[in-house]
């Protein structure tokens, strides 16, 4: 299909979102993990997952940066 990049958003940052991002990474996708479009049960879990992702699995970004990079969908 020609897809090269995945943007991860959603709930349960430390479970569903992190699993999706890691799976995309090992399949060769470039992964963008949104820090402000993901959420979980506690700030500690959120921050730990963002640190894991930034360590090498994904580019941790916010919605403003994503919009600037990819533009608005029309």
Predicted model as a PDB file, atoms N, CA, C, CB and O in Angstrom, pLDDT in the B-factor column:
MODEL        1                                                                  
ATOM      1  N   UNK A   1       0.801  -1.191   0.000  1.00 87.00           N  
ATOM      2  CA  UNK A   1       0.000   0.000   0.000  1.00 87.00           C  
ATOM      3  C   UNK A   1       0.850   1.264   0.000  1.00 87.00           C  
ATOM      4  CB  UNK A   1      -0.914  -0.007   1.180  1.00 87.00           C  
ATOM      5  O   UNK A   1       0.325   2.353  -0.236  1.00 87.00           O  
ATOM      6  N   UNK A   2       2.120   1.149   0.253  1.00 94.00           N  
ATOM      7  CA  UNK A   2       2.996   2.310   0.244  1.00 94.00           C  
ATOM      8  C   UNK A   2       3.046   3.088   1.545  1.00 94.00           C  
ATOM      9  CB  UNK A   2       2.582   3.213  -0.828  1.00 94.00           C  
ATOM     10  O   UNK A   2       3.622   4.175   1.591  1.00 94.00           O  
ATOM     11  N   UNK A   3       2.461   2.558   2.593  1.00 94.00           N  
ATOM     12  CA  UNK A   3       2.475   3.248   3.888  1.00 94.00           C  
ATOM     13  C   UNK A   3       3.855   3.084   4.518  1.00 94.00           C  
ATOM     14  CB  UNK A   3       1.361   2.692   4.839  1.00 94.00           C  
ATOM     15  O   UNK A   3       4.392   1.979   4.590  1.00 94.00           O  
ATOM     16  N   UNK A   4       4.420   4.204   4.974  1.00 96.00           N  
ATOM     17  CA  UNK A   4       5.744   4.175   5.589  1.00 96.00           C  
ATOM     18  C   UNK A   4       5.749   4.705   7.012  1.00 96.00           C  
ATOM     19  CB  UNK A   4       6.707   4.969   4.759  1.00 96.00           C  
ATOM     20  O   UNK A   4       6.694   4.471   7.765  1.00 96.00           O  
ATOM     21  N   UNK A   5       4.685   5.425   7.382  1.00 95.00           N  
ATOM     22  CA  UNK A   5       4.645   6.080   8.680  1.00 95.00           C  
ATOM     23  C   UNK A   5       3.346   5.748   9.402  1.00 95.00           C  
ATOM     24  CB  UNK A   5       4.797   7.598   8.523  1.00 95.00           C  
ATOM     25  O   UNK A   5       2.300   5.550   8.783  1.00 95.00           O  
ATOM     26  N   UNK A   6       3.441   5.692  10.728  1.00 96.00           N  
ATOM     27  CA  UNK A   6       2.280   5.442  11.577  1.00 96.00           C  
ATOM     28  C   UNK A   6       2.251   6.526  12.651  1.00 96.00           C  
ATOM     29  CB  UNK A   6       2.328   4.002  12.215  1.00 96.00           C  
ATOM     30  O   UNK A   6       3.274   6.840  13.259  1.00 96.00           O  
ATOM     31  N   UNK A   7       1.065   7.093  12.877  1.00 96.00           N  
ATOM     32  CA  UNK A   7       0.864   8.050  13.959  1.00 96.00           C  
ATOM     33  C   UNK A   7       0.024   7.352  15.020  1.00 96.00           C  
ATOM     34  CB  UNK A   7       0.173   9.376  13.451  1.00 96.00           C  
ATOM     35  O   UNK A   7      -1.067   6.858  14.735  1.00 96.00           O  
ATOM     36  N   UNK A   8       0.540   7.316  16.241  1.00 98.00           N  
ATOM     37  CA  UNK A   8      -0.161   6.630  17.330  1.00 98.00           C  
ATOM     38  C   UNK A   8      -0.843   7.656  18.228  1.00 98.00           C  
ATOM     39  CB  UNK A   8       0.820   5.753  18.154  1.00 98.00           C  
ATOM     40  O   UNK A   8      -0.215   8.586  18.735  1.00 98.00           O  
ATOM     41  N   UNK A   9      -2.153   7.458  18.412  1.00 97.00           N  
ATOM     42  CA  UNK A   9      -2.959   8.241  19.346  1.00 97.00           C  
ATOM     43  C   UNK A   9      -3.882   7.262  20.057  1.00 97.00           C  
ATOM     44  CB  UNK A   9      -3.776   9.384  18.612  1.00 97.00           C  
ATOM     45  O   UNK A   9      -4.052   6.134  19.595  1.00 97.00           O  
ATOM     46  N   UNK A  10      -4.477   7.670  21.166  1.00 97.00           N  
ATOM     47  CA  UNK A  10      -5.456   6.800  21.808  1.00 97.00           C  
ATOM     48  C   UNK A  10      -5.356   6.786  23.311  1.00 97.00           C  
ATOM     49  CB  UNK A  10      -5.311   5.419  21.301  1.00 97.00           C  
ATOM     50  O   UNK A  10      -4.686   7.621  23.919  1.00 97.00           O  
ATOM     51  N   UNK A  11      -6.037   5.817  23.905  1.00 96.00           N  
ATOM     52  CA  UNK A  11      -6.066   5.680  25.358  1.00 96.00           C  
ATOM     53  C   UNK A  11      -5.285   4.442  25.781  1.00 96.00           C  
ATOM     54  CB  UNK A  11      -7.519   5.604  25.872  1.00 96.00           C  
ATOM     55  O   UNK A  11      -5.003   3.546  24.985  1.00 96.00           O  
ATOM     56  N   UNK A  12      -4.956   4.432  27.046  1.00 97.00           N  
ATOM     57  CA  UNK A  12      -4.097   3.404  27.637  1.00 97.00           C  
ATOM     58  C   UNK A  12      -2.716   3.453  26.987  1.00 97.00           C  
ATOM     59  CB  UNK A  12      -4.728   1.992  27.474  1.00 97.00           C  
ATOM     60  O   UNK A  12      -2.246   2.487  26.385  1.00 97.00           O  
ATOM     61  N   UNK A  13      -2.093   4.612  27.133  1.00 97.00           N  
ATOM     62  CA  UNK A  13      -0.778   4.885  26.551  1.00 97.00           C  
ATOM     63  C   UNK A  13       0.206   3.750  26.805  1.00 97.00           C  
ATOM     64  CB  UNK A  13      -0.219   6.182  27.107  1.00 97.00           C  
ATOM     65  O   UNK A  13       0.926   3.324  25.902  1.00 97.00           O  
ATOM     66  N   UNK A  14       0.229   3.268  28.044  1.00 97.00           N  
ATOM     67  CA  UNK A  14       1.226   2.269  28.451  1.00 97.00           C  
ATOM     68  C   UNK A  14       0.871   0.856  28.002  1.00 97.00           C  
ATOM     69  CB  UNK A  14       1.387   2.289  29.953  1.00 97.00           C  
ATOM     70  O   UNK A  14       1.693  -0.048  28.150  1.00 97.00           O  
ATOM     71  N   UNK A  15      -0.302   0.640  27.467  1.00 97.00           N  
ATOM     72  CA  UNK A  15      -0.689  -0.695  27.005  1.00 97.00           C  
ATOM     73  C   UNK A  15      -0.938  -0.677  25.500  1.00 97.00           C  
ATOM     74  CB  UNK A  15      -1.951  -1.191  27.754  1.00 97.00           C  
ATOM     75  O   UNK A  15      -0.056  -1.025  24.715  1.00 97.00           O  
ATOM     76  N   UNK A  16      -2.115  -0.279  25.112  1.00 97.00           N  
ATOM     77  CA  UNK A  16      -2.520  -0.346  23.704  1.00 97.00           C  
ATOM     78  C   UNK A  16      -1.636   0.510  22.799  1.00 97.00           C  
ATOM     79  CB  UNK A  16      -3.965   0.090  23.560  1.00 97.00           C  
ATOM     80  O   UNK A  16      -1.155   0.043  21.767  1.00 97.00           O  
ATOM     81  N   UNK A  17      -1.429   1.755  23.191  1.00 98.00           N  
ATOM     82  CA  UNK A  17      -0.656   2.665  22.342  1.00 98.00           C  
ATOM     83  C   UNK A  17       0.802   2.215  22.223  1.00 98.00           C  
ATOM     84  CB  UNK A  17      -0.718   4.093  22.899  1.00 98.00           C  
ATOM     85  O   UNK A  17       1.372   2.217  21.132  1.00 98.00           O  
ATOM     86  N   UNK A  18       1.392   1.833  23.344  1.00 97.00           N  
ATOM     87  CA  UNK A  18       2.791   1.394  23.312  1.00 97.00           C  
ATOM     88  C   UNK A  18       2.938   0.102  22.508  1.00 97.00           C  
ATOM     89  CB  UNK A  18       3.324   1.190  24.744  1.00 97.00           C  
ATOM     90  O   UNK A  18       3.903  -0.047  21.759  1.00 97.00           O  
ATOM     91  N   UNK A  19       2.018  -0.810  22.648  1.00 97.00           N  
ATOM     92  CA  UNK A  19       2.063  -2.058  21.882  1.00 97.00           C  
ATOM     93  C   UNK A  19       1.956  -1.782  20.391  1.00 97.00           C  
ATOM     94  CB  UNK A  19       0.938  -3.002  22.324  1.00 97.00           C  
ATOM     95  O   UNK A  19       2.703  -2.355  19.597  1.00 97.00           O  
ATOM     96  N   UNK A  20       1.046  -0.921  20.010  1.00 98.00           N  
ATOM     97  CA  UNK A  20       0.885  -0.559  18.605  1.00 98.00           C  
ATOM     98  C   UNK A  20       2.163   0.062  18.055  1.00 98.00           C  
ATOM     99  CB  UNK A  20      -0.290   0.409  18.431  1.00 98.00           C  
ATOM    100  O   UNK A  20       2.607  -0.285  16.961  1.00 98.00           O  
ATOM    101  N   UNK A  21       2.749   0.977  18.813  1.00 98.00           N  
ATOM    102  CA  UNK A  21       3.969   1.646  18.370  1.00 98.00           C  
ATOM    103  C   UNK A  21       5.128   0.666  18.222  1.00 98.00           C  
ATOM    104  CB  UNK A  21       4.346   2.750  19.348  1.00 98.00           C  
ATOM    105  O   UNK A  21       5.856   0.715  17.230  1.00 98.00           O  
ATOM    106  N   UNK A  22       5.304  -0.209  19.182  1.00 98.00           N  
ATOM    107  CA  UNK A  22       6.401  -1.183  19.101  1.00 98.00           C  
ATOM    108  C   UNK A  22       6.200  -2.147  17.927  1.00 98.00           C  
ATOM    109  CB  UNK A  22       6.512  -1.974  20.420  1.00 98.00           C  
ATOM    110  O   UNK A  22       7.155  -2.486  17.228  1.00 98.00           O  
ATOM    111  N   UNK A  23       4.968  -2.581  17.717  1.00 98.00           N  
ATOM    112  CA  UNK A  23       4.671  -3.480  16.604  1.00 98.00           C  
ATOM    113  C   UNK A  23       4.963  -2.792  15.273  1.00 98.00           C  
ATOM    114  CB  UNK A  23       3.202  -3.942  16.657  1.00 98.00           C  
ATOM    115  O   UNK A  23       5.561  -3.392  14.380  1.00 98.00           O  
ATOM    116  N   UNK A  24       4.546  -1.542  15.142  1.00 98.00           N  
ATOM    117  CA  UNK A  24       4.821  -0.793  13.914  1.00 98.00           C  
ATOM    118  C   UNK A  24       6.324  -0.630  13.715  1.00 98.00           C  
ATOM    119  CB  UNK A  24       4.135   0.588  13.955  1.00 98.00           C  
ATOM    120  O   UNK A  24       6.822  -0.771  12.598  1.00 98.00           O  
ATOM    121  N   UNK A  25       7.045  -0.336  14.788  1.00 98.00           N  
ATOM    122  CA  UNK A  25       8.496  -0.161  14.709  1.00 98.00           C  
ATOM    123  C   UNK A  25       9.187  -1.427  14.192  1.00 98.00           C  
ATOM    124  CB  UNK A  25       9.057   0.217  16.084  1.00 98.00           C  
ATOM    125  O   UNK A  25      10.016  -1.357  13.285  1.00 98.00           O  
ATOM    126  N   UNK A  26       8.845  -2.580  14.769  1.00 98.00           N  
ATOM    127  CA  UNK A  26       9.522  -3.815  14.354  1.00 98.00           C  
ATOM    128  C   UNK A  26       9.127  -4.235  12.936  1.00 98.00           C  
ATOM    129  CB  UNK A  26       9.201  -4.944  15.333  1.00 98.00           C  
ATOM    130  O   UNK A  26       9.822  -5.037  12.312  1.00 98.00           O  
ATOM    131  N   UNK A  27       8.025  -3.701  12.430  1.00 97.00           N  
ATOM    132  CA  UNK A  27       7.611  -3.978  11.062  1.00 97.00           C  
ATOM    133  C   UNK A  27       8.201  -2.981  10.066  1.00 97.00           C  
ATOM    134  CB  UNK A  27       6.101  -3.964  10.968  1.00 97.00           C  
ATOM    135  O   UNK A  27       7.913  -3.045   8.871  1.00 97.00           O  
ATOM    136  N   UNK A  28       9.025  -2.063  10.564  1.00 97.00           N  
ATOM    137  CA  UNK A  28       9.743  -1.159   9.682  1.00 97.00           C  
ATOM    138  C   UNK A  28       9.089   0.183   9.402  1.00 97.00           C  
ATOM    139  CB  UNK A  28       9.962  -1.824   8.428  1.00 97.00           C  
ATOM    140  O   UNK A  28       9.552   0.929   8.539  1.00 97.00           O  
ATOM    141  N   UNK A  29       8.018   0.498  10.119  1.00 98.00           N  
ATOM    142  CA  UNK A  29       7.374   1.794   9.931  1.00 98.00           C  
ATOM    143  C   UNK A  29       8.112   2.868  10.720  1.00 98.00           C  
ATOM    144  CB  UNK A  29       5.896   1.735  10.358  1.00 98.00           C  
ATOM    145  O   UNK A  29       8.731   2.578  11.744  1.00 98.00           O  
ATOM    146  N   UNK A  30       8.047   4.092  10.248  1.00 97.00           N  
ATOM    147  CA  UNK A  30       8.514   5.238  11.021  1.00 97.00           C  
ATOM    148  C   UNK A  30       7.333   5.640  11.896  1.00 97.00           C  
ATOM    149  CB  UNK A  30       9.013   6.441  10.089  1.00 97.00           C  
ATOM    150  O   UNK A  30       6.248   5.915  11.385  1.00 97.00           O  
ATOM    151  N   UNK A  31       7.537   5.675  13.219  1.00 98.00           N  
ATOM    152  CA  UNK A  31       6.436   5.843  14.170  1.00 98.00           C  
ATOM    153  C   UNK A  31       6.506   7.224  14.823  1.00 98.00           C  
ATOM    154  CB  UNK A  31       6.475   4.733  15.251  1.00 98.00           C  
ATOM    155  O   UNK A  31       7.549   7.653  15.317  1.00 98.00           O  
ATOM    156  N   UNK A  32       5.359   7.899  14.804  1.00 97.00           N  
ATOM    157  CA  UNK A  32       5.185   9.167  15.499  1.00 97.00           C  
ATOM    158  C   UNK A  32       4.195   8.929  16.626  1.00 97.00           C  
ATOM    159  CB  UNK A  32       4.693  10.302  14.528  1.00 97.00           C  
ATOM    160  O   UNK A  32       3.063   8.508  16.389  1.00 97.00           O  
ATOM    161  N   UNK A  33       4.619   9.198  17.845  1.00 98.00           N  
ATOM    162  CA  UNK A  33       3.821   8.912  19.042  1.00 98.00           C  
ATOM    163  C   UNK A  33       3.405  10.238  19.650  1.00 98.00           C  
ATOM    164  CB  UNK A  33       4.618   8.040  20.080  1.00 98.00           C  
ATOM    165  O   UNK A  33       4.251  11.010  20.102  1.00 98.00           O  
ATOM    166  N   UNK A  34       2.108  10.506  19.663  1.00 97.00           N  
ATOM    167  CA  UNK A  34       1.611  11.796  20.126  1.00 97.00           C  
ATOM    168  C   UNK A  34       1.517  11.858  21.647  1.00 97.00           C  
ATOM    169  CB  UNK A  34       0.252  12.079  19.513  1.00 97.00           C  
ATOM    170  O   UNK A  34       0.778  11.094  22.269  1.00 97.00           O  
ATOM    171  N   UNK A  35       2.271  12.770  22.229  1.00 97.00           N  
ATOM    172  CA  UNK A  35       2.275  12.935  23.682  1.00 97.00           C  
ATOM    173  C   UNK A  35       0.987  13.558  24.195  1.00 97.00           C  
ATOM    174  CB  UNK A  35       3.452  13.783  24.104  1.00 97.00           C  
ATOM    175  O   UNK A  35       0.587  13.307  25.332  1.00 97.00           O  
ATOM    176  N   UNK A  36       0.331  14.374  23.366  1.00 97.00           N  
ATOM    177  CA  UNK A  36      -0.876  15.045  23.832  1.00 97.00           C  
ATOM    178  C   UNK A  36      -2.166  14.504  23.206  1.00 97.00           C  
ATOM    179  CB  UNK A  36      -0.765  16.508  23.550  1.00 97.00           C  
ATOM    180  O   UNK A  36      -3.236  15.088  23.381  1.00 97.00           O  
ATOM    181  N   UNK A  37      -2.062  13.405  22.488  1.00 97.00           N  
ATOM    182  CA  UNK A  37      -3.263  12.727  21.966  1.00 97.00           C  
ATOM    183  C   UNK A  37      -3.279  11.273  22.423  1.00 97.00           C  
ATOM    184  CB  UNK A  37      -3.314  12.803  20.411  1.00 97.00           C  
ATOM    185  O   UNK A  37      -3.871  10.408  21.777  1.00 97.00           O  
ATOM    186  N   UNK A  38      -2.615  11.023  23.553  1.00 97.00           N  
ATOM    187  CA  UNK A  38      -2.651   9.731  24.231  1.00 97.00           C  
ATOM    188  C   UNK A  38      -2.900  10.011  25.710  1.00 97.00           C  
ATOM    189  CB  UNK A  38      -1.313   8.912  24.010  1.00 97.00           C  
ATOM    190  O   UNK A  38      -2.571  11.088  26.207  1.00 97.00           O  
ATOM    191  N   UNK A  39      -3.474   9.051  26.403  1.00 97.00           N  
ATOM    192  CA  UNK A  39      -3.746   9.228  27.834  1.00 97.00           C  
ATOM    193  C   UNK A  39      -3.817   7.871  28.512  1.00 97.00           C  
ATOM    194  CB  UNK A  39      -5.065  10.014  28.056  1.00 97.00           C  
ATOM    195  O   UNK A  39      -4.111   6.857  27.878  1.00 97.00           O  
ATOM    196  N   UNK A  40      -3.544   7.866  29.803  1.00 96.00           N  
ATOM    197  CA  UNK A  40      -3.627   6.627  30.573  1.00 96.00           C  
ATOM    198  C   UNK A  40      -4.011   6.935  32.015  1.00 96.00           C  
ATOM    199  CB  UNK A  40      -2.288   5.859  30.523  1.00 96.00           C  
ATOM    200  O   UNK A  40      -4.379   8.066  32.333  1.00 96.00           O  
ATOM    201  N   UNK A  41      -3.928   5.948  32.877  1.00 96.00           N  
ATOM    202  CA  UNK A  41      -4.455   6.040  34.234  1.00 96.00           C  
ATOM    203  C   UNK A  41      -3.684   6.972  35.157  1.00 96.00           C  
ATOM    204  CB  UNK A  41      -4.485   4.696  34.834  1.00 96.00           C  
ATOM    205  O   UNK A  41      -4.253   7.483  36.122  1.00 96.00           O  
ATOM    206  N   UNK A  42      -2.406   7.204  34.887  1.00 97.00           N  
ATOM    207  CA  UNK A  42      -1.634   8.088  35.768  1.00 97.00           C  
ATOM    208  C   UNK A  42      -0.548   8.806  34.975  1.00 97.00           C  
ATOM    209  CB  UNK A  42      -1.005   7.288  36.934  1.00 97.00           C  
ATOM    210  O   UNK A  42      -0.116   8.344  33.919  1.00 97.00           O  
ATOM    211  N   UNK A  43      -0.126   9.928  35.503  1.00 97.00           N  
ATOM    212  CA  UNK A  43       0.939  10.709  34.858  1.00 97.00           C  
ATOM    213  C   UNK A  43       2.252   9.923  34.849  1.00 97.00           C  
ATOM    214  CB  UNK A  43       1.134  12.067  35.582  1.00 97.00           C  
ATOM    215  O   UNK A  43       3.022  10.020  33.894  1.00 97.00           O  
ATOM    216  N   UNK A  44       2.512   9.152  35.894  1.00 97.00           N  
ATOM    217  CA  UNK A  44       3.740   8.346  35.940  1.00 97.00           C  
ATOM    218  C   UNK A  44       3.794   7.345  34.784  1.00 97.00           C  
ATOM    219  CB  UNK A  44       3.839   7.601  37.283  1.00 97.00           C  
ATOM    220  O   UNK A  44       4.825   7.196  34.130  1.00 97.00           O  
ATOM    221  N   UNK A  45       2.671   6.662  34.541  1.00 97.00           N  
ATOM    222  CA  UNK A  45       2.630   5.703  33.431  1.00 97.00           C  
ATOM    223  C   UNK A  45       2.785   6.409  32.090  1.00 97.00           C  
ATOM    224  CB  UNK A  45       1.317   4.909  33.456  1.00 97.00           C  
ATOM    225  O   UNK A  45       3.473   5.912  31.198  1.00 97.00           O  
ATOM    226  N   UNK A  46       2.147   7.564  31.948  1.00 97.00           N  
ATOM    227  CA  UNK A  46       2.254   8.337  30.710  1.00 97.00           C  
ATOM    228  C   UNK A  46       3.712   8.710  30.442  1.00 97.00           C  
ATOM    229  CB  UNK A  46       1.377   9.609  30.785  1.00 97.00           C  
ATOM    230  O   UNK A  46       4.228   8.489  29.347  1.00 97.00           O  
ATOM    231  N   UNK A  47       4.354   9.268  31.437  1.00 97.00           N  
ATOM    232  CA  UNK A  47       5.734   9.715  31.280  1.00 97.00           C  
ATOM    233  C   UNK A  47       6.689   8.550  31.033  1.00 97.00           C  
ATOM    234  CB  UNK A  47       6.174  10.488  32.509  1.00 97.00           C  
ATOM    235  O   UNK A  47       7.620   8.676  30.238  1.00 97.00           O  
ATOM    236  N   UNK A  48       6.473   7.423  31.700  1.00 97.00           N  
ATOM    237  CA  UNK A  48       7.329   6.253  31.479  1.00 97.00           C  
ATOM    238  C   UNK A  48       7.211   5.754  30.048  1.00 97.00           C  
ATOM    239  CB  UNK A  48       6.968   5.130  32.455  1.00 97.00           C  
ATOM    240  O   UNK A  48       8.219   5.416  29.428  1.00 97.00           O  
ATOM    241  N   UNK A  49       6.004   5.704  29.518  1.00 97.00           N  
ATOM    242  CA  UNK A  49       5.823   5.252  28.143  1.00 97.00           C  
ATOM    243  C   UNK A  49       6.442   6.228  27.162  1.00 97.00           C  
ATOM    244  CB  UNK A  49       4.345   5.066  27.832  1.00 97.00           C  
ATOM    245  O   UNK A  49       7.082   5.806  26.198  1.00 97.00           O  
ATOM    246  N   UNK A  50       6.268   7.516  27.382  1.00 98.00           N  
ATOM    247  CA  UNK A  50       6.876   8.501  26.488  1.00 98.00           C  
ATOM    248  C   UNK A  50       8.399   8.369  26.488  1.00 98.00           C  
ATOM    249  CB  UNK A  50       6.466   9.925  26.900  1.00 98.00           C  
ATOM    250  O   UNK A  50       9.042   8.511  25.448  1.00 98.00           O  
ATOM    251  N   UNK A  51       8.966   8.097  27.656  1.00 98.00           N  
ATOM    252  CA  UNK A  51      10.419   7.881  27.739  1.00 98.00           C  
ATOM    253  C   UNK A  51      10.825   6.625  26.980  1.00 98.00           C  
ATOM    254  CB  UNK A  51      10.869   7.775  29.208  1.00 98.00           C  
ATOM    255  O   UNK A  51      11.830   6.635  26.270  1.00 98.00           O  
ATOM    256  N   UNK A  52      10.060   5.540  27.118  1.00 96.00           N  
ATOM    257  CA  UNK A  52      10.348   4.305  26.365  1.00 96.00           C  
ATOM    258  C   UNK A  52      10.313   4.559  24.869  1.00 96.00           C  
ATOM    259  CB  UNK A  52       9.342   3.201  26.729  1.00 96.00           C  
ATOM    260  O   UNK A  52      11.205   4.130  24.137  1.00 96.00           O  
ATOM    261  N   UNK A  53       9.288   5.253  24.421  1.00 97.00           N  
ATOM    262  CA  UNK A  53       9.134   5.516  22.994  1.00 97.00           C  
ATOM    263  C   UNK A  53      10.286   6.368  22.465  1.00 97.00           C  
ATOM    264  CB  UNK A  53       7.796   6.210  22.721  1.00 97.00           C  
ATOM    265  O   UNK A  53      10.838   6.088  21.402  1.00 97.00           O  
ATOM    266  N   UNK A  54      10.637   7.396  23.205  1.00 97.00           N  
ATOM    267  CA  UNK A  54      11.707   8.302  22.785  1.00 97.00           C  
ATOM    268  C   UNK A  54      13.073   7.632  22.770  1.00 97.00           C  
ATOM    269  CB  UNK A  54      11.747   9.504  23.692  1.00 97.00           C  
ATOM    270  O   UNK A  54      13.989   8.095  22.090  1.00 97.00           O  
ATOM    271  N   UNK A  55      13.210   6.551  23.516  1.00 96.00           N  
ATOM    272  CA  UNK A  55      14.498   5.849  23.589  1.00 96.00           C  
ATOM    273  C   UNK A  55      14.896   5.256  22.240  1.00 96.00           C  
ATOM    274  CB  UNK A  55      14.437   4.742  24.642  1.00 96.00           C  
ATOM    275  O   UNK A  55      16.074   4.982  22.010  1.00 96.00           O  
ATOM    276  N   UNK A  56      13.939   5.058  21.357  1.00 94.00           N  
ATOM    277  CA  UNK A  56      14.321   4.551  20.050  1.00 94.00           C  
ATOM    278  C   UNK A  56      13.207   3.943  19.229  1.00 94.00           C  
ATOM    279  CB  UNK A  56      15.361   3.559  20.216  1.00 94.00           C  
ATOM    280  O   UNK A  56      13.427   3.581  18.073  1.00 94.00           O  
ATOM    281  N   UNK A  57      12.018   3.820  19.791  1.00 97.00           N  
ATOM    282  CA  UNK A  57      10.920   3.190  19.069  1.00 97.00           C  
ATOM    283  C   UNK A  57      10.112   4.169  18.228  1.00 97.00           C  
ATOM    284  CB  UNK A  57      10.013   2.500  20.036  1.00 97.00           C  
ATOM    285  O   UNK A  57       9.530   3.786  17.213  1.00 97.00           O  
ATOM    286  N   UNK A  58      10.074   5.437  18.649  1.00 98.00           N  
ATOM    287  CA  UNK A  58       9.200   6.391  17.973  1.00 98.00           C  
ATOM    288  C   UNK A  58       9.702   7.813  18.177  1.00 98.00           C  
ATOM    289  CB  UNK A  58       7.758   6.257  18.481  1.00 98.00           C  
ATOM    290  O   UNK A  58      10.494   8.094  19.077  1.00 98.00           O  
ATOM    291  N   UNK A  59       9.223   8.688  17.328  1.00 97.00           N  
ATOM    292  CA  UNK A  59       9.413  10.117  17.526  1.00 97.00           C  
ATOM    293  C   UNK A  59       8.253  10.594  18.389  1.00 97.00           C  
ATOM    294  CB  UNK A  59       9.484  10.899  16.153  1.00 97.00           C  
ATOM    295  O   UNK A  59       7.095  10.485  17.987  1.00 97.00           O  
ATOM    296  N   UNK A  60       8.557  11.123  19.572  1.00 98.00           N  
ATOM    297  CA  UNK A  60       7.511  11.637  20.450  1.00 98.00           C  
ATOM    298  C   UNK A  60       7.245  13.083  20.029  1.00 98.00           C  
ATOM    299  CB  UNK A  60       7.927  11.539  21.978  1.00 98.00           C  
ATOM    300  O   UNK A  60       8.138  13.931  20.049  1.00 98.00           O  
ATOM    301  N   UNK A  61       6.004  13.335  19.652  1.00 97.00           N  
ATOM    302  CA  UNK A  61       5.612  14.642  19.127  1.00 97.00           C  
ATOM    303  C   UNK A  61       4.301  15.074  19.777  1.00 97.00           C  
ATOM    304  CB  UNK A  61       5.471  14.602  17.579  1.00 97.00           C  
ATOM    305  O   UNK A  61       3.676  14.302  20.504  1.00 97.00           O  
ATOM    306  N   UNK A  62       3.893  16.306  19.510  1.00 96.00           N  
ATOM    307  CA  UNK A  62       2.569  16.761  19.934  1.00 96.00           C  
ATOM    308  C   UNK A  62       1.744  17.058  18.682  1.00 96.00           C  
ATOM    309  CB  UNK A  62       2.668  18.028  20.862  1.00 96.00           C  
ATOM    310  O   UNK A  62       2.266  17.048  17.568  1.00 96.00           O  
ATOM    311  N   UNK A  63       0.472  17.318  18.875  1.00 94.00           N  
ATOM    312  CA  UNK A  63      -0.434  17.519  17.734  1.00 94.00           C  
ATOM    313  C   UNK A  63      -0.029  18.719  16.886  1.00 94.00           C  
ATOM    314  CB  UNK A  63      -1.866  17.703  18.226  1.00 94.00           C  
ATOM    315  O   UNK A  63      -0.161  18.694  15.662  1.00 94.00           O  
ATOM    316  N   UNK A  64       0.456  19.749  17.528  1.00 94.00           N  
ATOM    317  CA  UNK A  64       0.883  20.932  16.780  1.00 94.00           C  
ATOM    318  C   UNK A  64       2.043  20.595  15.844  1.00 94.00           C  
ATOM    319  CB  UNK A  64       1.290  22.058  17.745  1.00 94.00           C  
ATOM    320  O   UNK A  64       2.071  21.035  14.694  1.00 94.00           O  
ATOM    321  N   UNK A  65       2.971  19.834  16.333  1.00 93.00           N  
ATOM    322  CA  UNK A  65       4.127  19.438  15.498  1.00 93.00           C  
ATOM    323  C   UNK A  65       3.683  18.517  14.364  1.00 93.00           C  
ATOM    324  CB  UNK A  65       5.211  18.731  16.360  1.00 93.00           C  
ATOM    325  O   UNK A  65       4.178  18.635  13.243  1.00 93.00           O  
ATOM    326  N   UNK A  66       2.760  17.608  14.640  1.00 90.00           N  
ATOM    327  CA  UNK A  66       2.246  16.730  13.587  1.00 90.00           C  
ATOM    328  C   UNK A  66       1.557  17.536  12.491  1.00 90.00           C  
ATOM    329  CB  UNK A  66       1.270  15.702  14.176  1.00 90.00           C  
ATOM    330  O   UNK A  66       1.766  17.301  11.302  1.00 90.00           O  
ATOM    331  N   UNK A  67       0.748  18.473  12.907  1.00 89.00           N  
ATOM    332  CA  UNK A  67       0.033  19.299  11.927  1.00 89.00           C  
ATOM    333  C   UNK A  67       1.018  20.096  11.074  1.00 89.00           C  
ATOM    334  CB  UNK A  67      -0.949  20.255  12.638  1.00 89.00           C  
ATOM    335  O   UNK A  67       0.834  20.218   9.863  1.00 89.00           O  
ATOM    336  N   UNK A  68       2.044  20.628  11.690  1.00 90.00           N  
ATOM    337  CA  UNK A  68       3.043  21.387  10.938  1.00 90.00           C  
ATOM    338  C   UNK A  68       3.794  20.502   9.954  1.00 90.00           C  
ATOM    339  CB  UNK A  68       4.028  22.053  11.891  1.00 90.00           C  
ATOM    340  O   UNK A  68       4.134  20.936   8.854  1.00 90.00           O  
ATOM    341  N   UNK A  69       4.051  19.262  10.353  1.00 86.00           N  
ATOM    342  CA  UNK A  69       4.822  18.352   9.499  1.00 86.00           C  
ATOM    343  C   UNK A  69       3.991  17.777   8.366  1.00 86.00           C  
ATOM    344  CB  UNK A  69       5.395  17.223  10.326  1.00 86.00           C  
ATOM    345  O   UNK A  69       4.469  17.648   7.239  1.00 86.00           O  
ATOM    346  N   UNK A  70       2.752  17.433   8.664  1.00 80.00           N  
ATOM    347  CA  UNK A  70       1.931  16.729   7.683  1.00 80.00           C  
ATOM    348  C   UNK A  70       0.834  17.600   7.076  1.00 80.00           C  
ATOM    349  CB  UNK A  70       1.311  15.521   8.321  1.00 80.00           C  
ATOM    350  O   UNK A  70       0.247  17.225   6.061  1.00 80.00           O  
ATOM    351  N   UNK A  71       0.551  18.740   7.671  1.00 75.00           N  
ATOM    352  CA  UNK A  71      -0.498  19.611   7.158  1.00 75.00           C  
ATOM    353  C   UNK A  71      -1.874  19.134   7.545  1.00 75.00           C  
ATOM    354  CB  UNK A  71      -0.403  19.716   5.668  1.00 75.00           C  
ATOM    355  O   UNK A  71      -2.052  17.990   7.965  1.00 75.00           O  
ATOM    356  N   UNK A  72      -2.843  20.006   7.404  1.00 63.00           N  
ATOM    357  CA  UNK A  72      -4.223  19.671   7.735  1.00 63.00           C  
ATOM    358  C   UNK A  72      -4.829  18.825   6.622  1.00 63.00           C  
ATOM    359  CB  UNK A  72      -5.061  20.949   7.962  1.00 63.00           C  
ATOM    360  O   UNK A  72      -4.563  19.040   5.440  1.00 63.00           O  
ATOM    361  N   UNK A  73      -5.639  17.868   7.022  1.00 58.00           N  
ATOM    362  CA  UNK A  73      -6.380  17.068   6.063  1.00 58.00           C  
ATOM    363  C   UNK A  73      -7.574  17.889   5.597  1.00 58.00           C  
ATOM    364  CB  UNK A  73      -6.831  15.704   6.681  1.00 58.00           C  
ATOM    365  O   UNK A  73      -8.324  18.438   6.404  1.00 58.00           O  
ATOM    366  N   UNK A  74      -7.732  17.960   4.296  1.00 54.00           N  
ATOM    367  CA  UNK A  74      -8.837  18.773   3.747  1.00 54.00           C  
ATOM    368  C   UNK A  74      -9.899  17.911   3.155  1.00 54.00           C  
ATOM    369  CB  UNK A  74      -8.334  19.743   2.696  1.00 54.00           C  
ATOM    370  O   UNK A  74     -10.899  18.422   2.649  1.00 54.00           O  
TER     371      UNK A  74                                                      
ENDMDL                                                                          
END                                                                             
